[in-house]
């Protein structure tokens, strides 16, 4: 394997977090059978087996806010300090996307400052919504303004939508609901003008953009219909979506990446394993499928392309 991968979609799952989340009622997170097992060594073994040089660690759904602002602040701090310690103990192998106690704006601003100034975080991880507050919500404006000021990388991750009790039809929410909640919050950011007001944030959309690639033209049309009277739709929705980054976590081939490339250029695509929520055998198979796929361009492989894209992305961040 000639080029070591940079995995922008990789999850840690320390025992203290699982205990708190389970106590808060998340024994079957997002409708899954239970919590996956995770350890630092198992993660490093997967990375070595698949030629992954660096994994950017983040917390997945259900995040750190289980209903109490104070408890969420404490859990976010503990998670972020633990992740930073892993990155220090394994230089070059792990990076860190900090968790924020949203929708607590004041606590999130404090954690942004601590994560970047004290822990040297590589970016932040935001769920598609927290307790029904999606990312276009005006209440989050101070957080995005601060992330814009810091030229931050913002990694999005889906969670169960607010209506999952009816919409999921009793099935695990990561299968379909994650895909549409990603599209829902990205559309909300576009329609609310978050991306145009804060052009310095660098957003990573997971799972090849979810449903975004096939909905982009529809979103664009509705944006021009409903927002034209309030402000010119420039840049339009498609232009805004083309300015985001997209990881390849999940079943990227044979259909999802080709659909994504109808929207964005190859320079916007990043590698993601989704380990440990994607079990090791599947993560191995997904990586093998990426290696076996048709190369993205002459003289390039998906490994070399996504690694170059990731290095450019993170090198542009202070």
N, C-alpha and C positions, 0 to 999 in steps of 0.2 A: 504494500500500500504506500504509494509514493508521497501522498500529501496527507498530513494529519488533519483531521476534521476539528472544527470548532463548533461545539454543540450549544446552540443558544436556547434550547428547550429541554432542560434537564431538571429533575426535581429531587430535592432531599426530603427526608421524612424522619426526623429524629424522634426518639421514643417519647420525650416530654411533650412534643406537639400532638402526637397521636393520642396520648392520655387526655390532654385537655380537650381536644376536639371530640373524642368519644364521650367524655363527661358532659359535653355540651349538646349531645344528642346526635352526633355524626358517627354512629357505629357502622352505618352502611353509607359512606359518603357518596352523594350524587347517585344513589341507587345501585352502587356496586356491591359485590358480595362482602367486602370488608377492606381493610387496609392492606396494601402490599407490603412486603418486607423490604427493608432498605438498610444498607450499611455502607460506610465509606469504602471498605475493601471490596465489597461486591460491585460498587459503582466503578471503582478503579479497574477491576477485572473486566467489566463490560467495555470500558473505554479502551483498554489495551487490546482486547480481542477484536474490536472494530476499528482500530486505528484512529481513535478520538484523542487528540492532544489535550483539549481543554473543554470542560463542561461548565456552562454558566448556570449556577444553581438558583432555583427559585422555589417558592412554596406554591403548590397547586391549590385548587379548590378543596375545601371551603374557606381557605384564607385564614385570617387571624381574628376576625371580628365576629363573635358569637352572640352579640347583643348588648354587651357592656363596654363602654368606651375605655374605662380605666383598665379593665382586664385585657382589652385588645391592645392598648399601648404597651403593657407589660409583655404580652406574648410577642408582639412585633419586635420589640427590643431584644428579647431573648433569642428569637429566631435569627435576627440579623447579626447579633454578636456571635452566635454559633456558626453561622455561614461564613462570616469574616474570618473566624478562627480556622475553619477548614481551608480557606484560601491561603492563609498565612502558613499553615502547616504543610501544604502541598503546593508550593509555588509553581505557577504555570499550568497546573492541572485543573484547578477550580477557580471560577469567577463567581461573583455574587450579584444577584438582583434583589434589592431590599424589598421587604414587605412593608406596607403601610396600613395603619389602622382605620382605613376608610370605612364608613363615610364620615368619621371624625376628622374634620378638616384641620383643626388646631393641632391635634395629636399627629396628624400626617405631616404637617409642615415641620414640626419638631423632629420627626423621625427622618424626613428628607435631609435636614441639616446634619443630624447625627450620622446618618448612613454615609453621606458623601464626605463630610468634613473629618469624621473620626474613624470610620470603618473603611474608607476608600472603596465604597460600593461602585460597581460597574454600571448600575442603572437601577430602575425600580420595576417591580412586577405589580400590575394592576389587574384585578379581576374585572370581567365584563360589567358586573354591577356588584354592589354590596347593599344588601337589604333594600333592593329596588332602586338604588341611586345609580343610574347608568352614567357613562363617562361624558355624555354631553350635558349633563345637569349643571345648571348655573352655579350651584353650591360648590362645585369642585373647581371653580375658576381660580381661586388663589393657589391651589395645588399645581395646576397646569402652568400658571404664570411663573411659579418658582422653578418648576422643572424646565421650562423654556429658558429661564435665566441661566440655568446650569447646563444647558445644551445636553440634557439628559437622554439616555436611551430608556425607552418605556416599552417593556415587554407585556403584552396583553395575554391574559389567559381566561378561558371561559369558565363559567360555573352554571349551575342549574338556573334557568330563568325563573322569574317571579311566579309564573303560572304553571310550574312543572307538575303539580299535582294532577292537572287535567291534561296538559299537552304531552307529557312523557308516555302516557298510556301504559304505565306500569313497567316500562323498560329502562335499562340503565341510561341515564341522561347523557353521558359522554358520547353515545353513539350518534344521535341526531341533534339533541338539544344544544350541546356545546357548539355545534357547527352554526346553528341559527342564532344563538346568543352572541357569538362573535360577530356575525353580520349585523345583528341588532345594535350592538354598542358602537361598532365602527360607523355604521350609518348615522347613529346619533351624533357622533363626533363631527362627521362631515356636515350634517344638516344644521348643527348648532354653531358651526364656525370655529370649533376648537382648534382644528389643524391650521386654519388660516390666521387665527389670532396668535398662535404659538408655533411659528414655523421652525423653531430651533430644536424642538423635541424630535427624536428619532424613534418612530413607532415600529415595533415588530408585531405583526399579526400572526397568530399561530395556525397550524394545520392548513397550510396553503391558502390561508384567507378564509377558511370555512366556506360559506355560501357566497362570499363577496364577489369572486371572479365572475360568476354567472349572473349576479344581480347588478353589476356595476352600471350597465347602461340604463336599467330600469330606475335605479337610484338617481342617476344623472337626469333623466327625463322628469321625474317627480320634483327634483330640486329646482329645475328651471321653471316648472309650473307653479310651485308654491312659494318660492323664495324671491322670484324676480322682482316683485313689488317692494320687497324690503331692502334688498341689496343685489347688485349684479352677481350672478353665479360664476364669479371668476376668482381663482381658478375653479373650473367646474368640478363635479364630483369625480369624474374619471381621472382628471389631472391630479386631484388630491390623493386618490387611491394609488395612483402610479408612484407617488412620492413616498409611500410606506415600504417597509420591508416585510417579507413573508417567510416563515420557516416551513420546512418540509416534513414536520412531525406527522406521524400517522401513515395512512395508506396513500403515499404520494404518487405512486405509479400503479397502474398504467394511465389513469384518467385525470387525477387532480392537478398534477404539475402542468400537463399540457393545457388545461383550462386556465390555470394561473398565468401562463405565458402568453395567453391572449390579452391579458390586462397589463402586465408589467414586463420589463426587460429582465434578462437573466441576472443583471447586476443587482437586483433587488431580492434575490432568493438566498436563503440561509439554511444550513443544516440543523435539524432537530431530531432527537431520539425519543423524547417524551418518557424516558426511563426516570423513575421506577414505576410510574403508572402504566406504562407499556412494559409488560413482562420481558425478561431477558430474551427468551427465544423469539418473540415478535420483534423486539428492537434489533436483534441480529438480522432477522429476515428483512425488515424494512431497510436497513443499511445495505444489505446485499442487493436488494432491488434497485436502490439508488446507484450502486456501483455498476449494475448490469444494464441500466437504462441507456438509451441513446444519448450520446454526449450533447451538452447544451450548445456547444460551438466548436468550430474547428480548432484543434490544438488545446482544448480544455476538457477537463472531466468535471463531473458534479463536485468531486472533492476539491479540486483546485479552484473552481469557480466560487463555491460557497465559502471556502476558507479565505480567499482573497476578499470577498464581500464583507465577511465578518471583521477581518483585520482593518479594513478601511472604515467600517462603521465605528469600531471601538477606538481606533487611533484618532478619530475626529472628536472624541469626547475628552474634555479636560481631566 
